[in-house]
Amino acid sequence: MAGEASTSKTFPPTTNLQKFEMISTVTLCCAANEHVKRIERRIRLIKERNRCYWVNLPYTKASKVMIDENLFDINEWLNAYSKNGILRK
C-alpha cells in the first residue's frame, strides 16, 4: 500500500477541452494603427515607473539585463494589485 496512490483524495481527470472551457478569456480584435486607450495607458504607466526608477541610480548606462529585470519587476508589482488596491494572493 505504500507505493499505491490513494484515489479517494485525487481530483477527477479532466480533458484538455474541459480545461479550455474553464478559462474565461475575452479576445478583443482591433485594426492596425487603432488606438486602444487601456493599453496605451498601461504602456505610459510602465514608462513612467521605469523613468522614476532610473533617475535615482548613480549609473549613466545600464545593461540589457538590468533593464529587462527592471521592466519585469515593474510589471510584477503592477499585476500584484487589483483595481481596488488590494494585494492579490
C-alpha positions in Angstrom: 0.0 0.0 0.0 3.0 2.3 0.4 3.6 2.5 -3.4 -0.1 2.8 -4.4 -1.8 6.2 -4.9 -4.9 6.9 -3.0 -7.8 7.5 -5.4 -10.2 8.9 -2.9 -8.3 12.2 -2.4 -7.4 12.9 -6.0 -9.3 15.2 -8.4 -11.2 13.7 -11.3 -9.3 13.6 -14.5 -10.1 16.4 -16.9 -9.6 16.6 -20.6 -7.9 19.4 -22.5 -11.3 20.6 -23.7 -12.7 20.8 -20.2 -9.6 22.8 -19.1 -10.1 25.1 -22.1 -13.7 25.7 -21.2 -12.8 26.6 -17.6 -10.7 29.6 -18.8 -12.9 32.6 -19.5 -11.0 34.9 -21.8 -12.4 37.6 -24.0 -10.3 38.5 -27.1 -10.7 41.9 -28.5 -9.6 42.4 -32.0 -8.6 45.8 -33.3 -7.4 47.1 -36.6 -3.9 48.2 -37.5 -3.0 51.6 -36.1 -6.1 51.7 -34.0 -5.7 53.3 -30.6 -6.6 51.2 -27.6 -6.8 53.6 -24.7 -6.4 50.9 -22.0 -3.2 49.5 -23.5 -1.8 52.9 -24.2 -2.3 54.0 -20.6 -0.6 50.8 -19.3 2.4 51.4 -21.6 2.6 55.1 -20.4 2.4 53.9 -16.7 5.2 51.4 -17.2 7.4 54.0 -18.9 6.8 56.5 -16.1 7.7 53.9 -13.5 10.8 53.0 -15.4 12.0 56.6 -15.6 11.4 57.1 -11.8 13.5 54.0 -11.1 16.5 55.0 -13.2 16.7 58.7 -12.2 17.8 57.8 -8.7 20.5 55.4 -9.7 24.2 56.6 -9.9 24.7 54.8 -13.3 24.9 56.7 -16.6 24.3 53.5 -18.6 22.5 50.2 -17.8 23.0 46.8 -19.3 20.2 45.0 -21.1 19.8 42.5 -18.2 19.2 45.4 -15.7 16.6 47.0 -18.0 14.8 43.7 -18.6 14.8 42.9 -14.9 13.5 46.3 -14.0 10.6 46.0 -16.5 9.8 42.6 -15.2 9.8 43.9 -11.6 7.5 46.8 -12.6 5.0 44.5 -14.3 5.1 42.1 -11.4 4.2 44.8 -8.9 1.6 46.3 -11.1 0.0 42.9 -11.6 0.1 42.1 -7.9 -2.5 44.7 -7.1 -6.1 44.6 -8.3 -8.1 47.7 -9.4 -9.3 48.4 -5.9 -5.7 48.4 -4.4 -5.9 45.1 -2.6 -2.9 42.8 -2.9 -3.7 39.6 -4.8 -2.6 36.3 -3.3 
